[in-house]
Amino acid sequence: MAWRYARWTAEHALPIGVAERRDVGTRVRAGDVIGAGATAGNVVRLAGARRLGIAAADVARLLRVSVGSEVVRGTVLARTGRRFARTLSAPTDGRLIHLTADGDLYFAPAAARWTVRSTLDGEVVRSDDACVAVAGAAWGLSGLAAYGPDAVGELALGVDAPTDELQPSRLDVRLGGRILVGGARIAAEAITRAHACAIAGLVAGAAPAAGLRVVYGNAITATGSATRDDSPTVLCLVGFGTAALPREVFAPFAALAGSRAAIHASSAQLFVFAPADAGDFAQDAPDLTLASDYGAVRPLANGHAAAGEARFASEVTAEALRCGGEVIPTANVMPFDAER
């Protein structure tokens, strides 16, 4: 089935330079900061013993902050004397990372600060310098690939039908902070306009690969690209090009509109925080197949049956399925919730 109400676990990777993170057992809500820190710039060496006029072995005793601590500009790192004191201060915001045997200090300036926010309402079940994992209950919908940072906001509909394309003209600043549901396609123009209007994220059946490369660069792949930079957040549920969402997938969006939601980019999942009895959403979605021109993905609305081997227009003979009056290669059909 496509939609499921279950207890999910979302892992949030932490960059190097963690300064603080939530402890295991802490209750959090989607959007709460669960980790923060700063990336380090070029490391500088500060004269310690020579500046303070003491022996190298005495520097550790006179340190006012411990090695590994994060400090702000001007913080006294070490001090000696009383009336005629000598001090060693932090040149910028950063972290004291090492004390040498010669009594010198290595200091890493803070290049950029970062924060990581939870994408689930729940409890922290893992917390270390590599990852903070949160477990909680929500309505979940798994997609194919996500691009951009995690997003949290109110769910809203941007189209009237699952076959519609999200038009840039429907996007404005009044939708800022929301996660907008598109239909079968979102083009690069809609993605860039949504970002300019501070829309938190976009969810749709598909996006054209060429448009994604325009927004995110040529290095992206079909597996997605979870980032933390200032870029749009896009979740492709079905494929690339054009993909009309099945009724079983699109209909719950209308009922869940107005609820809090989150996109977990690294797992390409959408979480919606609504009661378990919000609706009968846990229905099996139809299988998906490639269109005849390979430029779109469409649902198989009717049942299908094995048709044995068939010869196709490409002069390839392969196992096939019969759907109504159409014969489709078996390799081009897959369940909606299959691993992709």
Disulfide bonds with the S-S distance in Angstrom:
none
